[in-house]
């Protein structure tokens, strides 16, 4: 349906996987990082024999796309990764985060030994301490005085073990997951509409759709491989793309239509679409009659909420013509997929918005067939696996709820004495209970709620005053771990072994390809040891992850007559060898049947009568009021960072694209407040404050602001999104907090001086002003700013060793110092009241030098290299480390005019393609300058 334009991205192959051979793959230039080989430690259940250089099939630990990875370790410990060409999720492609995984495998940040009350202890003592404190707390205050907060980054086997311990043997359902902040509204919406949390759509449907509607999903940055797949369909078969998002994101660059909707009006928009389709006869009458229930009430509610397109347009803040064009396009295209993500879920009416989207697909019968259906794309690698094992507080294992028959079934299968008999506390309420003292012991696994939870200051206070805080993590120093009484070293990616489930229900193996670091252990093993000490050895006999998986699979099939969607009973009899070689495939997978790729093909759903349920939806006003002079704060992810940066923050390449916390404002809002691009600003909400760099961009709607979610106390002085967002606005059904709409005021930060520090070791300056840290080759770069007089270096309390070399000029407001040990640069500091600071590039290069030569020593405090050096500039393409300065030079010298020409010259944009929108902007700027 037309040739691909010259700026089209590299195609995502629509061909099916080529079987289970290793394939070639593109190693993307070979090694992207080197990490020290950990000291060998026996892997519980036996250690896989891995020949040096032999690739091991595993799965990426980042988003819910679930990309397959080929990882190999050379004899010298160097790790190389490439995309697995035979994995159905990515077919050989990796995004920038996956490409740079080797950068994250060093031991410098790892928690390597158990600790109890600040003391390093042996595992036996640590396990005993956990068991004793949990059992004592339960004995004194009952089972609900104990809680667990776990993570979509756990493997399914980890998730299963801890849920079994809590809900089956401790007797508490107070176990929730950070997926509550991610996809809980989708779960609730699915259960209301489908009768089960069972996603109908597959990635193959993106290849076959004629129209894809993206709602609250910046797919190009948050799920780049899926976005690349979608763009391939656009350029090869003419798939149309509509992006519904308040911001003009990188995803919008590939869209045919953009609806910059007012935040919080998505449910209204889709209610209006239901009315339009019904009034114009665009409905599948047979499907509605035979396979659904509840249309009349849902349509009545939609008409009351969205009586006309004009009403919808006014409320959504869009021109009437745009609403009418959107409705008309959806009405005419049967093969339609609606993709939704955090812009829908992270809302106080997220569940209703999900059901408004489902109502559209039920009305038109666009479900259960190729190229159509509603599709919730998850943010975390194993959010789906957590849903399978009952990871949410209002679920039991194997997609069961708290119905009497389900509790009885679980009690008999587990032979469990104390199955929880009521739903537990959801995340927000869980940490409120910690603060109030009704929860007195909390075990946090693989997550960082002191940063990621709303009203993070309250969460920190709660944890600081809690009697027992246990943290299992692979990272030694997180904001949450700083508040722990017991720290347990968990296995990290490259050491973990088990399964994960991605957004389209594909179960994949995550395999270890390196030995466990230090005394780290898998989470399932840690839980198993605690359970045994608590007297439950018979119920926790696991010696390998395969043991856990087999039980998990068997439970899914136990007394399952087809009424429960999740059934992988066909895998319950896997041998260890078969588990080892398990190929990626979706569920359901009942006994005697192969995997089921697409659900609801027969029009039967998982409700009592087999019919899908229309749900009446009424949109509601925003829960928070924006006063005059304030803005509406939106939060979200960046392209190259992940969650709270404990992993991606270790990679210089991933840290170079967006090196500081940055607030996006529309030019009108910036001008009205006297703010300039690149300046520092102070943010204030009713619950907290922050400091950030300002980016002025017309990609923002007037009256709104956007702030990334990733920074923590380890990376910046004051820019934790969780401290800015209150926990008062939550979805009444899913318990998911609203993280997208918070009133905020923004004013200039009156910096009297600025500067930077380059150092081998990470530091957290104590000067009380602004600072942000990022990884660079050989060390760290810290940007600095402050109010008042220029501080003395000693006042900043860096604590570096080595001889110092100083230069200061009070009249000019200049202060410079370098720390040198045995001719190696340890650190250098540059401060100025005038803003005249040298480039960081040459000084950063000195960190990687074995020794400073004479010329470098003499030039050190000038900040200028004695010989000409190239400055890459801010990174644009993180897959290949291509900076803006090199791009501009190549565009000018080689007269490059298209993205394809840039890719041929520098490789930029030829891997995951997420930098292509920025490459287009740079090309356009270069062409404007040439014309001028």
C-alpha positions, -999 to +999 in steps of 0.1 A: +000+000+000+027+024-011+064+025-009+082+032+023+093+069+026+130+076+027+130+082+064+113+049+073+130+028+100+147-005+093+120-031+088+109-055+115+108-088+098+072-101+097+083-136+090+077-163+117+106-175+139+130-198+122+127-227+147+149-232+177+183-230+162+208-204+176+206-181+145+232-155+137+218-122+151+234-088+151+258-084+180+257-047+174+295-042+171+304-069+196+311-061+233+293-032+249+307-036+284+330-056+305+324-067+340+346-085+365+339-122+367+321-129+400+337-154+424+320-188+418+292-197+442+271-228+439+238-222+422+209-237+443+198-267+424+230-272+404+250-250+382+247-248+344+279-257+326+286-228+302+314-229+278+333-196+273+319-177+244+289-200+239+256-180+237+229-187+263+193-180+255+177-157+281+151-129+283+156-092+288+149-079+323+133-046+314+099-039+299+069-062+292+078-068+256+099-098+268+126-097+242+148-128+237+186-122+243+216-142+233+243-137+260+278-150+260+308-146+284+343-146+270+372-163+289+382-129+303+347-122+317+336-098+289+298-102+283+283-097+249+246-096+241+225-096+210+188-101+201+176-137+197+165-140+161+143-169+170+123-154+199+088-145+188+087-112+207+117-094+191+131-116+163+166-105+169+160-068+178+170-051+210+163-016+222+190+007+237+185-006+272+188-042+261+218-035+239+236-019+269+229-047+294+266-056+298+272-022+313+250-031+342+267-063+353+296-050+374+299-058+411+306-022+424+270-016+433+260-051+443+248-064+476+270-094+481+265-106+517+235-108+541+234-081+568+214-080+600+212-047+619+242-034+600+264-065+606+275-089+579+263-124+588+261-159+574+231-170+555+219-193+583+218-164+607+201-141+582+174-167+575+169-173+612+166-136+619+139-132+592+120-162+604+122-152+641+111-116+635+082-126+613+070-153+636+073-131+667+054-103+650+026-127+641+025-143+675+021-108+691-001-090+666-016-116+642-008-125+606-020-092+592+007-074+611+031-088+584+032-076+548+052-081+517+058-056+488+072-074+458+080-066+421+073-073+385+110-078+382+109-111+401+108-143+382+076-163+383+092-189+405+102-162+430+067-147+429+050-181+434+071-190+464+066-158+483+028-157+476+025-193+488+044-184+520+023-154+527-012-164+516-009-201+524+013-205+555+015-171+572-022-165+567-020-130+554-029-116+520-009-084+527+013-090+498+011-065+469+034-057+441+048-026+424+027-037+394-002-021+414+013+011+401+015-002+366-014-024+354-038-031+382-065-011+364-061-033+333-065-064+355-097-050+370-111-040+336-103-074+321-120-092+349-151-071+345-152-074+308-137-108+299-144-125+332-107-131+336-074-113+334-066-128+300-052-106+273-067-115+239-042-098+215-009-111+203+021-093+188+012-109+155-020-088+155+002-057+151+015-072+119-021-077+106-040-047+119-052-020+095-056+006+123-038+008+156-050+033+182-024+041+209-040+055+241-017+068+268+012+048+254+046+063+244+054+030+226+085+044+208+103+050+242+087+026+266+083-005+243+106+004+213+107-031+198+069-032+196+069+003+181+094-008+155+072-038+146+042-014+143+061+010+120+072-019+099+035-028+094+028+009+086+055+010+059+050-024+044+012-029+044-002+006+052-013+002+088-027+035+101-016+047+135-035+071+158-018+084+189-040+097+218-017+115+242-015+149+258+021+152+248+037+151+214+059+122+221+084+102+200+055+078+192+036+107+176+064+110+150+052+077+135+015+084+138-009+094+111-031+113+135-024+128+169-051+137+194-034+158+222-063+151+246-068+169+279-055+146+307-082+125+323-107+126+295-100+092+278-131+075+292-152+103+279-136+100+244-143+063+242-178+067+256-184+091+227-170+066+203-194+040+215-223+064+210-211+073+175-207+037+164-241+027+178-259+057+162-243+050+128-250+013+128-214+003+131-219-027+153-217-064+149-252-073+158-247-111+157-216-109+180-234-086+204-265-108+205-247-142+209-216-133+229-222-102+251-244-089+278-253-055+292-252-033+261-284-014+269-271-001+303-236+006+289-250+026+260-274+045+282-245+056+305-223+065+274-251+087+260-255+105+293-218+110+295-211+119+259-243+132+243-226+146+212-192+149+195-193+186+203-196+179+240-167+154+238-145+179+219-151+207+244-144+184+274-113+168+257-099+202+246-098+192+209-113+207+178-147+191+168-133+182+134-105+161+150-131+141+171-153+136+141-124+124+120-112+100+147-146+085+151-152+082+114-118+064+109-125+039+137-159+033+123-146+023+089-117-001+098-126-035+111-091-047+118-084-023+147-061-029+177-063-005+206-031-004+226-032+012+261-006+016+288+002+039+318-016+069+305-048+049+309-039+027+339-022+053+362-055+072+368-082+074+394-106+062+367-083+038+349-105+007+353-135+026+338-113+038+309-102+002+302-138-009+301-148+020+278-121+007+254-134-029+258-169-017+251-159-004+217-144-038+208-174-057+221-198-035+202-180-040+169-170-076+175-134-067+170-119-093+192-107-129+188-096-125+152-064-115+135-055-078+136-080-067+162-086-064+199-078-044+230-042-047+241-028-038+275+010-034+272+027-040+306+055-019+319+075-046+337+092-078+325+071-101+346+040-081+356+020-109+338+038-136+357+029-119+389-007-119+379-005-156+372+006-165+408-016-140+427+009-113+431-017-087+438-033-084+473-068-091+460-059-123+441-050-159+449-026-180+429-035-194+394-059-165+387-082-175+416-099-150+438-112-151+474-143-171+467-149-199+492-144-226+466-111-211+455-098-207+490-108-243+497-091-255+465-059-238+473-060-251+509-062-287+497-037-283+469-010-267+491-021-287+522-019-252+537-030-247+573-038-209+571-049-198+537-057-161+538-095-157+538-098-121+526-081-097+502-050-080+517-039-044+516-032-028+483+001-008+479-011+026+490-031+012+520-003-012+528+022+016+535-004+036+553-008+006+576+030+005+581+028+042+591-001+036+614+016+006+631-009-020+622+017-036+599+048-040+620+070-061+597+074-056+559+095-075+534+104-057+502+117-076+472+133-062+441+117-028+443+123+007+457+090+020+472+108+048+490+111+064+456+084+049+434+053+051+457+032+082+457+038+104+488+072+089+490+080+110+520+053+093+540+065+059+528+100+068+541+087+079+574+067+047+577+096+025+569+119+044+592+095+038+621+086+002+613+098-025+637+111-048+610+120-039+575+135-067+553+149-059+519+159-085+493+178-068+464+208-072+442+218-036+448+234-026+481+224+010+483+189+019+474+167+045+490+146+017+505+176-005+516+189+024+536+159+019+559+162-019+562+171-038+594+178-070+573+194-069+538+194-101+518+216-103+486+194-115+457+205-129+424+206-104+396+200-107+359+226-130+343+224-151+375+187-157+378+171-188+364+134-193+358+105-180+337+088-147+329+056-139+310+054-110+286+025-087+276+010-112+251+011-141+275+043-157+261+062-176+288+100-174+283+130-188+301+153-164+318+186-184+321+217-178+341+249-174+322+272-163+350+277-177+385+261-161+415+279-130+427+293-132+462+268-148+485+237-138+464+209-163+461+177-165+441+146-150+457+127-183+455+156-200+474+156-173+501+118-177+506+121-214+507+148-214+534+126-190+556+096-212+551+116-243+562+128-226+593+092-216+601+083-253+601+070-257+565+097-278+550+073-304+535+054-276+516+086-260+504+107-289+490+121-269+461+157-275+451+156-260+417+134-233+399+120-262+378+105-277+410+087-244+417+075-241+381+061-276+379+040-270+410+028-236+397+018-254+364+001-282+383-019-257+404-031-239+373-047-272+361-060-284+394-098-287+393-098-264+363-126-274+339-120-246+316-136-219+337-102-204+347-083-188+318-049-195+332-040-232+326-005-244+318-011-279+331+005-293+299+039-281+314+034-296+349+053-328+339+084-312+324+116-329+333+146-308+344+160-312+309+127-301+292+125-271+316+160-262+306+152-261+269+116-248+272+109-226+242+089-194+243+052-200+239+019-185+252-006-197+276-032-213+280-015-247+275-038-273+290-028-310+293-029-326+260-030-294+240-005-270+225-002-233+233-031-210+225-019-180+206-051-159+204-080-159+229-118-156+224-117-169+189-149-188+196-166-159+212-166-175+246-154-156+276-146-166+312-179-154+327-205-177+342-225-176+310-196-173+286-206-138+275-184-107+275-198-079+298-204-044+286-197-022+316-215+012+321-189+039+323-194+075+335-163+097+333-156+118+364-139+152+370-103+152+379-097+144+416-073+173+420-080+210+414-054+232+396-054+267+410-046+297+389-009+300+384-004+263+388+003+236+362-009+200+358+021+177+364+024+145+343+050+118+350+065+090+330+094+072+316+124+082+295+138+062+266+170+050+281+163+047+318+144+020+338+125+025+371+148+040+397+180+036+377+196+010+400+206-008+368+205+016+339+221+043+360+253+022+358+256+026+320+274+057+306+256+054+273+222+051+288+229+081+311+240+104+283+208+110+264+190+126+293+218+133+318+198+153+344+162+154+357+144+177+333+110+193+335+092+199+301+071+231+298+054+248+269+070+280+257+040+301+268+041+287+303+078+292+305+076+328+293+048+336+318+070+325+346+102+342+334+118+308+328+144+300+301+154+268+284+182+250+303+178+270+335+172+253+369+137+255+383+120+247+417+088+227+417+063+226+445+032+205+451+010+202+482+032+173+494+067+180+483+093+200+463+120+193+437+147+209+416+152+201+379+166+214+347+140+231+324+134+220+288+111+244+269+092+225+242+060+229+223+055+191+226+037+200+259+002+212+261-002+247+276-009+245+313+008+211+317+043+199+327+061+166+324+087+152+347+105+118+344+101+093+372+136+078+375+157+100+398+165+090+434+185+103+463+215+085+449+213+104+416+201+139+425+197+163+454+159+167+451+139+153+422+119+123+433+086+122+416+070+101+444+076+130+468+056+153+445+025+132+440+001+125+468-015+092+475-051+105+479-063+099+443-066+062+436-089+041+414-117+029+437-117-006+420-081-013+412-064+007+439-040+021+413-028+056+422-032+085+399+003+095+389-005+117+359-023+147+372-008+166+401-010+204+406+024+220+406+039+254+408+072+262+390+095+291+398+131+299+389+159+285+411+181+314+419+215+297+415+243+321+425+270+296+412+272+265+390+298+239+385+306+202+380+325+175+397+342+146+378+351+116+400+360+079+398+337+071+427+301+081+432+294+109+457+264+126+470+272+163+476+260+177+509+259+214+500+221+217+501+217+231+466+212+213+433+232+184+421+227+154+397+250+125+390+254+103+360+277+075+349+305+084+325+334+062+312+357+056+342+335+073+368+308+098+374+299+134+364+280+155+389+264+188+379+263+213+407+245+246+415+237+266+446+225+297+462+246+321+483+284+324+483+307+301+464+315+272+488+350+260+497+358+225+484+361+212+519+326+223+527+312+200+500+325+170+520+336+148+491+362+129+511+386+121+482+420+108+488+452+120+471+471+152+467+452+183+458+459+210+432+439+242+436+432+274+417+409+301+430+401+337+421+376+353+444+373+384+422+363+364+392+342+339+412+363+309+402+372+278+422+389+247+408+405+217+425+419+184+414+427+153+434+455+131+421+469+098+434+501+084+418+496+104+387+460+091+383+432+116+384+408+108+412+385+138+408+383+174+397+360+202+407+351+234+387+329+261+402+320+295+389+297+324+397+297+336+361+288+303+344+320+302+324+328+265+327+349+243+304+336+214+284+334+182+304+345+158+276+383+160+279+382+159+317+360+128+316+384+111+292+412+116+318+394+093+342+401+064+319+438+073+316+462+051+336+483+082+343+484+119+336+512+130+314+530+163+320+509+182+295+476+169+309+488+178+345+496+214+335+464+218+316+442+201+341+428+231+360+422+250+328+398+223+317+411+225+281+430+197+264+465+206+253+458+189+219+425+191+199+400+164+209+366+154+196+336+161+218+308+137+211+282+159+227+249+148+242+242+112+231+213+108+206+217+072+196+224+051+228+226+018+209+258+029+191+269+059+213+265+086+186+264+121+200+248+153+186+281+169+177+293+140+156+259+139+139+260+176+130+295+173+117+286+143+095+255+159+083+274+190+073+305+174+059+288+146+040+257+166+031+233+140+046+197+147+041+177+116+053+176+093+083+187+065+061+218+083+050+226+091+086+222+054+095+245+044+066+272+068+077+270+065+115+247+035+122+225+059+143+188+048+142+195+014+126+189-007+157+158+000+179+149+031+160+138+051+190+162+079+182+148+084+147+124+113+157+154+132+172+175+124+142+148+140+120+148+171+142+186+174+139+184+170+101+156+196+099+176+221+120+207+215+098+187+221+067+172+253+081+206+266+089+218+257+054+190+276+039+195+306+062 
